[in-house]
Amino acid sequence: MDNKPFTDKVKIHVKAGDGGDGMNSFKAYKGKPACGPDGGDGGNGGSIYLVADENVHDLLAYRFRHKYFAANGERGGSNLKSGKSGEDLVLKVPCGTLVRDPETNKILCDAFSHGQKILLLAGGRGGKGNARFTTARRHAPNFSQKGVLTKPHDLILELKVVADVGLVGFPNVGKSTLLSKISAAKPKIADYHFTTLSPNLGVVKYYDDSFVCADIPGLIEGASRGAGLGLDFLRHIERTRMIVHVVDISGCEDRDPVDDFLKINAELAAYSEKLAALPQLIACNKADLLGAEENFKRFCKRFEGEYSIFALSAVKGEGTEELVRACLELLRTLPPAEPIPPDEDFLLEENGELEFFIERDEEGRFVLTGSLIDMLCRNVVMNNPDSMMYFERILKQRGVFRALAEQGCQNGDTVAVGETEFEFVE
């Protein structure tokens, strides 16, 4: 018996690798202490990729380990040697895994098809060595560039099973037995409620055609509000192109098959309009048991013309071929399943336009913040004249000096950049 818990939703903490620092170095020979800069570049940090793998069936691997960090880039060396780039980190997930932002619940990406590789977090760029800053006027730059630091992120991985057909119905109506008869899947089967505690997938083959069928754990009344296993598994039906609604037509547990059918459809509609709109075939299972014939006639009288209805005995395999044929015919008329579009760009690292912001603090200083300022604080050596010239040139090119003047900054006013302060001079 397989007692491994099924895991279809986890929260993980991820961070791409930091870029390695560039080297500040000069060639030196005997009798010639300084023969020019030779500092190499730092290596790039490792990126984090998400890969959809059909051989991975749930998110159990991420249940007990939550932190995933890619390797950092190494520092550059002398003699123009570049630092080694950090190794990328690949996270394998089941096909149909969504990545969400835990704060907004927005979808960042959908690892939908087998082999799909998604760049989730880009590694930080390595810093430039001082040899890179040599110009016709600056022959011996005595500064190098720091590597780009990356930020950690919390993410939610959420599995939504990718299947063509979803089997739904109350517990113990025979969904798992039906799946075992029409496919090679071997789900756990027993004569008590909630035997199935996770979605089971099976490939149904009929001559040259085939489709993927998912046995969704039994729903009960109130499932859309979280009763039973409802909210845990209703999400897995959203991917399906059609539904086979399995009912116990025998009423052997003193249940009314008509009432059961209406209640499950009400739960589907309460959870999602999309689920309510999915085409359905009705599989009236246990049609060989006592009392099933009268119930089947009553059921057909109530729903015939609205749905296609099939009487079958999953245990004996009777009527299953007709049901499979009908599924294939209906699937040919339906559009293929598609990945869920992201709500926002899934590349989480800030690789876009560098920004700056100006605020006035209680002491009257003009405080500069933003991604542009963070970049300058990493890369500028404040006690080095060449580095400070680079700093001032970037501030001027980016319009920071102009923006300060527009906000009332005058000659002699204090401007704060990180831990450094300087007097403003137009």
N, C-alpha and C positions, 0 to 999 in steps of 0.2 A: 504494500500500500504506500502511495506517495503522500507523505505528510508535509511536504514543503509548502510553506504559506505562499499563496499567490499574491504578488505585489504589482499593482498597476498605477501607483501614484507615490512619488517620493520627492523630497526636497534635498537638493545638493548645493554645496558651496564650491565654486570653481574660480580659478585664477590662471590667466595666461602667464607665461614667463616674462620676467623683466629683461629689457635689453642690457647687454653688457656695456660697461663704460669704455670710452676710447682711452688710449694710452697717451700720456704726455711724456715724450722721451726724445733724447738727442743722441746722435751718433757720437762716439768718443773713441779716439785712437791715441796711442802713446804720443805725447807731445802736442796733440790737438784735442783739447778737452771738449770742444763743441763744433761738430762738423755738420750741423743741420738736423732738422726734426726727422724722427723715424717712428713716431708713435702710430700703431695700427688701430683699426676700427674694432669696436666691441661686437660680439656676436648678437644676432637677433634672438629674442626670447621665443620659446616654443609656443605654438598655437594649440588651441583645443578644438577638436573636430568631433562631430556627432555622426555616426555611421549606422544606417538601418541594416539590420541583419535578420534574415528570415529564420536563422537557426537559434535566435534568442527569442524566448517566448514571454518573458515578463521582466520586471525591473527588480527582481530579487537581489541581483548583484549590488544594487545601490541602496539596499535597505539598511545595511549595517555599517557601510562606509559612506560618509557624506562629503568628505573633502577631496578635491581633485585639483592638483596644481601641476601645470606644465613646467618644464625645466627652464631656468634662467640662462640667458646668454653669458658667455665668459668674457672677461675683460680683454681688451686688445693687448698685444705685446710689442716689444721693441723690434727693430728691423722690419717695420711695416707688416708685422704678423697680425692677422685678424683673429679675434677671439672666436671660439667654437660656438655655433648657434645651439640654442637649447632644443632638446628633442620634443617633437610634437606629442600631444596626448590625444589618443583616440578613444572615445566612449562609444561602445557598441550598445545599441538599444533595439527593441523589437520594431518591426515595421508598424507604422501608425502611431509613433510616439510624438506627442506635442511637447514643446518647450514653452513654459509660461513664466512671466514676470510675477513673482509672489506678491508684490505690492499692488499692482494694477490688475493682475489676472489676465493681462493681454497675451495673445499668442505671439511668440517670437519666431517660431519655425515649426515645420511639420516634417519629421523623418518618415516619409510615406512608403517609398518603394525600396526593395532590396538593393543594397550596394550604394544607395544615395549617401553622399558625403557632404556634410554641411560645415562650413567654417563658423564656429560658434563664438570663439574669442581669439582675436589676433594677438600674437606675441608682440612685445615691445621692440621697437627698432634699436639696434645697437648704436652707441654713440660714435662719433668720428674722432679718430686720433689727431694729434696736433699736426701731423704731416698734411692733413687735408686742408688746413687753414693757411697754408703757404700761398702767398701772392707775390706779384712783382714788387710790391712795396713792403711786404711783410715777409722777411726771409726766415725768421726764427720765432714763430708763434709759441708762446709758453703756456698754452692752455689747450684743453681737449674737451670733448663733449660727453656729457653723461648719457647713459642709456635711458630709453623711455620706460618709465615705471607703469605697470598695469594695475588695474583695480580689481579686487575680488567681487564676485557677484553671487547672489543666491538665485537659484533657478528651481522651478518645479517641472519634473518630468511626469507626463500623464499619458498613459497608454489608452488608445482607442482602437480596438481590434479592427483590422482591415479584412472584411469578408464580403462576399456577394450576397449571401443569404443568411438571415438571422433567425434562429429558432426561438420563439418566445412562448410563454404560457405559465400557468401556475405550477408550483412544485409538484413533482411526482406524476406528471401527465405523460411522461415517456419521451422527453426531448433527447436525453442522452442515449436511450435505446435506439431511437430513430437515427441519430447521427452514427451510431456504431453499425447500423445495418446498411446505410447508403454510402459510407466512406470507410477508410481504413483506420479511422480514429478509434481509440480504445478508452473512452471516458469511464470514470468510476460510476457504477450502476448499482443501486440498491433500492429496496422498497420502503424508503422513508423520505421525508421532506428535507430539502436542502442537501441532498447527496452531492450535487454539483456546487462547488464553492468557487469556481473560476471558469471563465469562458473556455470552451474546448473548440479547437478548429479541426476540420477535416476536409480533405479534397474529395469531392464527389465526381467520379468519372462515369461517363455514359457514352460508350463507343469513342468517337474522336473528340467529344466535348467534355468539358469539366468546369466546375465552379467551386469556390471555397465557401464552406458552410460553418457557421458559428453557433454552438449551443450556449445560449445565454442563461446563467443561473436563474432559477425560478423567481418570478415576480409575485408579489402579493398586493392586496389592496392597500393603498397608501404608499406604494413604492416611490412615487414621484416626490413624496415628502420625507423620504428617508426610512420608511418602514422596511423591516426585513433587510434584504441585501440590495434594495432598490437603487439608491443613488450610487452605490459602488459599481453597479453593472449596467445601468441604463445607458451610460455613455458609450458602451461598446456596440449598441445597436445603431448609433448615429452614423456609423461608417457604411452600414449595409445598404445594398441597392433595393432589396425587397425583404419581406418578412414571411416566414411560414409560421402561422399561429397554430400551435398544437393545443388541442383541448381533449380532455378525458370524456369521450362521448358516452361511456358506460355509466358515469355518475356513481362509481363504486364507492366513493368516499362521501356519499350523501351530498354531493355538490351538483348544481345545475349547470350544464355545459353552456347554455345560452347566457346565463348570468355571468359565468366566469369569463366568457369571451368579451362581453361588454365592459366588464370591470378592467380587464387588462388593457383594452383599447383606450379606456378613459385615463388610465395611468400614463400610457404613451403620449396621449394628447396633452396631459397636464405637464409632462416633462418637456416636450418640444413639439412645435407645430410640424417640424420636418418629419418627426417619427410618425405623427398621425397621418401624414400625407403619403407615406411609403406604401406601395402596392402590397397586398396581402393575398396569400393562399391559405386556406384553412385545412389543417390535417386533423381529422376526427379519429383519434387514436383509441385503441382498445375496443375496436368495433366488433371483435369476436366475443366479447363478454356478455353475460346475461343483462338484458335491459338496454343494450346499446342500440338495438334496431329501432325501438320506439323513440328514443332520444334523437337518433339521427334523422328520422322523418320530421320530427318537430324542429330540429335545428335547420334542416334544409328549407322547410316552409318559412322560417323566420328570415333566412339570409340568402336564399337562392336568388340569383339575378344580380345580387350585390357583390358576391364573392364567388370564387371557384372553390368548391368543397370536395374533399377526398376522404373516403372512409378507408381506414387501414388498420393493420395490426403490426406494430413495429416489432414486437417479439417474434412473430412468425414471418415477418418480411412481406406480408400480404399488402398490396396496394402501394408499396413504396416506389415501384418502377414508374407508375403513372404520375406520382407526385414529382419525381425527379425530372421526368419529361416535361411536365408543366412548368417547373422552375426554369429549365433551359429555354423553353419557348418564350417565357416572360422576360428573362434576362436579355434575350436578343433584341428586345424592343426598348431596353432601358439604357441610359447613358452610362459610361464607365465611371467608377468611383474616382474622385479627384482629391488631391491634398487640400487641406484647409489653408486658405491664404493667411499670411501673418498679419497681425494688427499693426505691427511696426517693424522696422529694420532689425533683423536678428543679429547683426554684427554689433556687439555690445560695446566694444572698445571705442574710445573717442578719437577717431582718426580723421575727423572732419575739419572744418574751418576753426582756426585758433581765435579765441575771443578774449576780450578784456572788459573789466568793469571798474568803475571809479566810485568810491564812497568817501564821505567825509566823516571821520570819527570824532569822538568827544574832545580830543586834544587839538582839533583843527587840521589834522594831517589829511592829505589826499591818499587814500589807500587803494592800491592797484591789485585786483584779483582776476582770476579767470585762467583758462587753459594756456593762453599766450604767456601770461606771467609765470605760471608753473613751469613752462618749458624754459623760460629765461633763467629762472632761479636754479634749475638743474644744470644749465650749461654755461653760466657766466661766472667767472672768477673775479670777484669784485675788487681784489687788490692787484689785478693785472691790467696794465694800461691797454694792451691790445684787446683783451676780453671786454673791457669797459667800452672801448670804441665800437665793438660789435653790438654790445647792449644798447648803446645810444642810437646806433644806426637803425636797429630793428624797431625801437620805440618810435623813431621818427617815421620810418617807412609804413608802419602799421597805423599811424595817425594817433598814437597815444598822446604825444605832446600837444597836438591840436585839440584833442578832446579835453585835456586838462585845462588848457586856456579857455575853452568854451564854458567850462564849469567854474570859472573864476579863479583858477590857480594863477598866481602872480610870481614874479621874480622874488626869490628868497623863501617862498612857501615850502613846507616839508612834504616830500612825496615818499610814501612807504611802499617798498617792494619786498615782500617776504620779510626777512629779518633785517633788511638793509634800508637805510633812509638816506635821501640826498636832497639838496636844495634845487628847486626848479629854476632853470635859467632859459629864457626863450632864445 
